């Protein structure tokens, strides 16, 4: 089964991260979640609060679910992967750049 790497870090967007974790295996891909360290990370939800007065024109960040990275970036071998999936939020891109 071809593997896809999904890098995360603290503040990864929950919906953008969880969806490919569950959806890609339906198309025959194994998903490896990677982070700066192999550990549990905090996800966040970006939502427009309902009924806010005055209304918000941007999203509000709220704590979300925790997501476990099973491999640390330093242990990733690019040749083991058929692709890379970058989720949204402010964590994944920042985490990759810092490593």
N, C-alpha and C positions, 0 to 999 in steps of 0.2 A: 504494500500500500504506500503510495507517495506521501511524503510528509511536508507539512507547511509549518513555518515558524511564525509565532505570534508574540512579539515582544511587548512587555507591559512594564509598568512601574506604579508607584503609589499615585493615585488620582487618575488611573486609566478610566475611560468612560465605560460604564458597566454594559450598557446595551450594545455598543459597538464592539465590545470585547467578547461578551457571552454569545452573541449571535453566531459568529464564525466558529466558536468552539463547538457548538451543537450542529450548525448547518454544514460545515465542510465535510464531516464524516459521512453525511448523507450522500455526498458525491464521491466517496471513496478516498478521502484524504484523512490522514492522521494529523492532528494538531498538537504541536509541542509549544507550551507556553513558557517563555523565557523572560527573565528579569535580571537586574544587576546581581541579584543573589537568588538562589532557589529557596523561596519562602512565600509566605502569605502576603498579599498586597491589598491595600484599600482601594476599592473602586468608588467612583462618584457618579451621581446622576445630574444631568443638566436639564432642568425643566423650567418652563414658564409657569410661575405660580398661578393657580386658578383664582379668580376673584380678587386679585390684588388691587388695592385702591391707594394710589394711582396704579394703573396697569404697568407691568414690566414690558419693555421692548427688547430685552435680552434674557438669556436664561440665568437661573440661579443655581449655583452648585450646592448639592446636598450629599451627605454620606450615602454610599451604596453598599453593594455586596463585597465580600472579600473574594479574591481570585488567587489561586496558588500557581506560582511559577515552579515548574518541575525541573528546570535547567537554568543555570547561571550563564550569562552572556559569554564568559570566558571559556565555557565548555562547549559552545556551539561550533559545529563544523559545517560551513556553508555547503559543502558537497553532499551533505546528508539530506538536503531539502530541495523540493521541487519548486518552492515559492515562499514568499514572505507576505504576511498580512499585517498591515499597520492599522490599528484601531484608532478611534478618535480620542478626544480628551486632551489633556495637557501632559500626560505622563509618558506615553510610549515613545514619542519622538524625542523628548528630553532625555529619557533613560538611555536610549540608543546612543545619543550624542555624547553622553557623559562617560560611556564605557570605552 
